[in-house]
C-alpha cells in the first residue's frame, strides 16, 4: 500500500481547528446537546442493528469528539465506555457531560491522546467492542497503522466496528454527485482553509487550516484483514448524514439520499471485524 503524503504539521493544524470548534458544536442545533442530555442516545438505527446488543460489554470509542456517541452506548447497556480524542477541549466537554448525567469514571472515562497512541493511553488493554467512524478516518494519513492500533485493542471474542462516509463521494462533483471530478486513488493530502464548520458554515473562526486524506474501500478492508481480525461484513449504504451533494434530499428518517429516479451510489459504509474467542 502506498503511503499518503502531506505536510508535517498536519496533526497540529487539525487539532487547533477541532479545539476551536468544540464550543461551536456543543452549542449547535446539529448536535442538540440539550436534547442529548434528555435522550442520552444519538446512535443511528443501522449502527444499532449492526453492532447489536452491547449489554454488559466494555466499549472503546476512538476519535470520540465530545462523547455523545460514546455515552449513548453506555445508555444502551454497555458496562463501561472509554472515549479517546486528540482534542483536550473535546475530552473536557465529554467528561463534564458524563458527570452531569451521573456517570462516574468507573462507567465512563475519557482520554486525551492521539489515536495512534491509543494502546498506551487507554486504561485497559482490550475491549469487547472497539467503535469508530462517522468522519474519522479522513483525518489520518496511515490507515494501516490505524487498523493495527484498533485491532490490538479488541479482546478475544470481541470486534471492531467502523461506520464511515464512503470514499467514492470524494471523487464526485459537489453539486450533483453524478460526475467523477477527482482521483479516487489519490494519496495526496487535501489541504483546505475554509472558515466555519459543518454545524455553521458562517461561524467566524480563526484556525481554519485542515489536512485530510481519502482512503479507498480496498485499503481499509485490506488494512483490517492484515491485523488478523476476521471481516464479518462490509455493508454499503445509499444514505448519508448530511447534504454532501446539492442534489441529495432529506428523508423522514433524517438521512440524505439521491432523489427518486437517480441511479443510487454508496454514500456510507460499515464494517465489522471479529477476534476469535
C-alpha positions as CSV (number, residue, x, y, z in Angstrom):
1,X,0.0,0.0,0.0
2,X,1.5,3.4,-1.0
3,X,1.8,5.8,1.9
4,X,-0.1,9.0,1.9
5,X,1.8,12.3,1.6
6,X,1.2,15.6,3.4
7,X,2.6,18.4,5.5
8,X,4.5,17.6,8.7
9,X,2.2,19.8,10.8
10,X,-1.0,18.0,9.9
11,X,-1.7,16.9,13.4
12,X,-1.2,20.3,15.0
13,X,-3.2,22.1,12.3
14,X,-6.1,19.7,12.7
15,X,-6.0,19.8,16.5
16,X,-6.1,23.6,16.5
17,X,-9.2,23.5,14.2
18,X,-11.0,21.0,16.3
19,X,-10.2,22.6,19.6
20,X,-11.7,25.9,18.4
21,X,-14.9,24.2,17.1
22,X,-15.8,22.2,20.2
23,X,-17.8,25.1,21.8
24,X,-19.4,25.8,18.4
25,X,-20.5,22.2,18.1
26,X,-21.7,22.0,21.7
27,X,-24.0,25.0,21.1
28,X,-25.2,23.9,17.7
29,X,-28.6,22.6,16.6
30,X,-26.8,19.9,14.7
31,X,-25.7,18.2,17.9
32,X,-28.6,19.5,20.0
33,X,-26.7,18.9,23.2
34,X,-29.6,19.7,25.5
35,X,-31.7,17.2,23.6
36,X,-29.0,14.6,24.0
37,X,-28.9,15.2,27.8
38,X,-32.6,14.2,27.8
39,X,-32.5,11.3,25.4
40,X,-28.9,10.1,26.0
41,X,-28.9,8.4,22.6
42,X,-27.5,9.5,19.3
43,X,-26.8,6.1,17.7
44,X,-28.1,5.7,14.2
45,X,-30.5,2.8,13.6
46,X,-28.3,1.0,11.2
47,X,-25.4,1.1,13.7
48,X,-27.5,-0.3,16.5
49,X,-28.7,-3.1,14.3
50,X,-25.2,-4.0,13.1
51,X,-23.4,-3.6,16.4
52,X,-26.1,-5.5,18.2
53,X,-26.8,-5.7,21.9
54,X,-23.9,-4.2,24.0
55,X,-25.4,-5.1,27.4
56,X,-22.6,-5.9,29.8
57,X,-19.8,-5.1,27.2
58,X,-16.8,-2.9,27.6
59,X,-16.6,-0.4,24.7
60,X,-13.8,1.9,23.4
61,X,-14.7,4.8,21.1
62,X,-11.7,6.0,19.1
63,X,-11.9,9.7,17.9
64,X,-14.9,10.3,20.0
65,X,-15.2,14.1,19.7
66,X,-17.1,15.3,22.8
67,X,-18.6,11.9,23.6
68,X,-22.2,11.9,22.6
69,X,-22.0,8.6,20.8
70,X,-19.7,7.2,23.5
71,X,-22.2,7.9,26.2
72,X,-25.0,6.6,24.0
73,X,-23.6,3.1,24.1
74,X,-23.5,3.3,27.9
75,X,-27.1,4.3,27.9
76,X,-27.8,1.3,25.6
77,X,-26.3,-1.1,28.2
78,X,-22.5,-1.2,27.9
79,X,-20.9,-1.8,31.3
80,X,-18.1,0.6,30.7
81,X,-17.2,3.0,27.9
82,X,-13.9,4.8,27.2
83,X,-13.7,7.6,24.7
84,X,-10.4,8.9,23.2
85,X,-9.9,12.1,21.2
86,X,-6.8,14.2,20.5
87,X,-8.7,17.5,21.4
88,X,-8.4,18.3,25.1
89,X,-11.4,20.7,25.0
90,X,-13.5,17.9,23.5
91,X,-12.4,15.5,26.2
92,X,-13.0,18.1,28.9
93,X,-16.5,18.6,27.5
94,X,-17.1,14.8,27.4
95,X,-16.1,14.4,31.0
96,X,-18.3,17.2,32.1
97,X,-21.3,15.7,30.2
98,X,-20.7,12.3,31.7
99,X,-20.6,13.8,35.2
100,X,-23.7,15.8,34.6
101,X,-25.5,12.6,33.5
102,X,-24.4,10.9,36.7
103,X,-21.8,8.6,35.3
104,X,-18.7,8.0,37.4
105,X,-15.3,7.4,35.9
106,X,-15.7,3.7,36.5
107,X,-18.5,3.7,33.9
108,X,-17.4,6.4,31.5
109,X,-13.9,7.7,31.2
110,X,-12.3,10.0,28.5
111,X,-8.7,10.2,27.4
112,X,-6.9,13.0,25.5
113,X,-4.4,11.3,23.2
114,X,-3.6,10.7,19.5
115,X,-5.5,7.8,18.1
116,X,-2.2,6.2,17.0
117,X,-1.1,6.2,20.7
118,X,-4.4,4.6,21.9
119,X,-2.9,1.3,23.1
120,X,-0.7,3.1,25.6
121,X,-3.2,5.8,26.5
122,X,-6.4,3.9,27.4
123,X,-6.9,2.4,30.8
124,X,-7.4,-1.2,29.7
125,X,-5.5,-3.5,27.3
126,X,-8.6,-4.8,25.4
127,X,-12.3,-4.1,25.0
128,X,-15.3,-6.2,23.8
129,X,-16.2,-3.5,21.2
130,X,-13.9,-1.0,19.5
131,X,-16.1,1.5,17.8
132,X,-15.2,4.4,15.5
133,X,-16.1,6.3,12.4
134,X,-18.5,8.9,11.0
135,X,-15.9,11.3,9.7
136,X,-12.8,9.8,11.5
137,X,-10.5,8.1,9.0
138,X,-10.2,11.1,6.7
139,X,-8.1,12.8,9.4
140,X,-5.5,10.1,9.4
141,X,-2.7,9.6,6.9
142,X,-1.9,6.0,7.6
143,X,-4.9,3.6,7.6
144,X,-2.7,0.5,8.2
145,X,-1.3,2.0,11.4
146,X,-4.8,2.9,12.5
147,X,-6.1,-0.7,11.8
148,X,-3.1,-2.2,13.7
149,X,-3.8,0.1,16.7
150,X,-7.6,-0.5,16.7
151,X,-7.2,-4.3,16.3
152,X,-4.7,-4.5,19.1
153,X,-7.4,-3.3,21.5
154,X,-10.1,-5.8,20.5
155,X,-10.5,-8.5,23.2
156,X,-10.8,-12.2,22.3
157,X,-14.4,-12.8,21.2
158,X,-14.8,-9.0,20.6
159,X,-15.0,-6.9,17.5
160,X,-14.1,-3.7,15.7
161,X,-16.9,-1.8,14.2
162,X,-16.4,1.1,11.8
163,X,-19.2,3.3,10.2
164,X,-17.8,5.8,7.8
165,X,-18.6,8.1,4.8
166,X,-17.9,6.3,1.5
167,X,-14.7,7.4,-0.2
168,X,-16.4,7.4,-3.6
169,X,-18.0,10.7,-2.5
170,X,-14.6,12.3,-2.5
171,X,-14.3,11.6,-6.2
172,X,-17.6,13.2,-7.3
173,X,-18.6,16.7,-8.0
174,X,-20.1,18.7,-5.1
175,X,-23.2,19.9,-6.7
176,X,-24.8,16.8,-8.2
177,X,-22.7,13.9,-7.1
178,X,-23.0,12.5,-10.6
179,X,-19.7,13.2,-12.3
180,X,-16.2,11.9,-11.5
181,X,-14.1,15.0,-10.9
182,X,-11.4,13.9,-8.5
183,X,-8.9,11.0,-8.3
184,X,-10.4,8.2,-6.2
185,X,-6.9,6.7,-5.6
186,X,-5.2,9.9,-4.7
187,X,-2.7,9.6,-1.8
188,X,-2.0,13.3,-1.6
189,X,-3.3,15.3,1.4
190,X,-6.2,17.6,0.8
191,X,-5.3,20.9,2.5
192,X,-8.1,23.4,3.0
193,X,-8.5,26.8,4.6
194,X,-12.3,27.1,4.7
195,X,-13.7,29.0,7.7
196,X,-16.7,28.0,9.7
197,X,-17.7,24.4,10.5
198,X,-20.2,21.8,9.3
199,X,-22.6,22.9,12.1
200,X,-22.4,26.5,11.0
201,X,-20.7,27.4,7.7
202,X,-20.9,31.1,8.5
203,X,-19.3,30.9,12.0
204,X,-16.4,33.3,12.5
205,X,-13.3,31.1,13.1
206,X,-9.5,31.6,13.3
207,X,-7.9,28.2,13.0
208,X,-9.2,27.2,9.5
209,X,-6.4,25.0,8.1
210,X,-7.2,21.3,7.7
211,X,-5.3,18.4,6.3
212,X,-7.3,15.3,5.3
213,X,-6.8,12.1,3.3
214,X,-9.1,9.8,1.4
215,X,-8.9,6.0,1.9
216,X,-10.3,3.7,-0.8
217,X,-12.5,0.9,0.5
218,X,-9.9,-1.7,-0.6
219,X,-7.2,0.0,1.5
220,X,-9.4,0.0,4.7
221,X,-10.6,-3.6,4.3
222,X,-7.1,-4.9,3.5
223,X,-5.6,-3.0,6.5
224,X,-8.2,-4.5,8.9
225,X,-7.8,-8.0,7.4
226,X,-4.0,-7.8,7.7
227,X,-4.3,-7.4,11.5
228,X,-5.7,-11.0,11.8
229,X,-9.3,-9.9,12.6
230,X,-12.0,-11.7,10.6
231,X,-14.1,-9.5,8.4
232,X,-17.7,-10.3,9.2
233,X,-19.2,-7.9,6.8
234,X,-18.7,-4.8,4.6
235,X,-22.0,-3.0,4.0
236,X,-22.5,-0.1,1.7
237,X,-25.4,2.3,2.3
238,X,-27.3,4.6,-0.1
239,X,-27.8,7.3,2.6
240,X,-25.6,9.8,4.4
241,X,-25.9,12.1,7.4
242,X,-25.6,15.5,5.8
243,X,-26.2,17.1,2.4
244,X,-22.9,16.1,0.9
245,X,-24.1,17.0,-2.6
246,X,-26.6,19.6,-3.5
247,X,-28.9,17.0,-5.2
248,X,-29.4,15.0,-2.0
249,X,-32.8,15.1,-0.3
250,X,-33.5,14.6,3.4
251,X,-35.9,11.7,4.1
252,X,-38.3,11.3,7.0
253,X,-35.6,9.2,8.8
254,X,-33.2,12.2,8.8
255,X,-30.8,10.7,6.3
256,X,-30.0,12.2,2.9
257,X,-30.4,10.3,-0.3
258,X,-30.3,10.9,-4.1
259,X,-33.8,11.7,-5.4
260,X,-36.1,9.0,-6.8
261,X,-35.2,8.2,-10.4
262,X,-31.4,8.8,-9.9
263,X,-29.2,5.8,-10.0
264,X,-28.1,5.1,-6.5
265,X,-24.4,5.2,-5.3
266,X,-22.9,4.3,-1.9
267,X,-22.7,7.3,0.4
268,X,-21.6,5.5,3.6
269,X,-20.2,2.1,4.5
270,X,-19.8,0.0,7.6
271,X,-17.5,-2.8,8.6
272,X,-17.4,-5.4,11.4
273,X,-14.3,-7.5,12.1
274,X,-14.0,-10.0,15.0
275,X,-11.2,-11.6,17.0
276,X,-11.7,-15.3,17.7
277,X,-12.6,-16.1,21.3
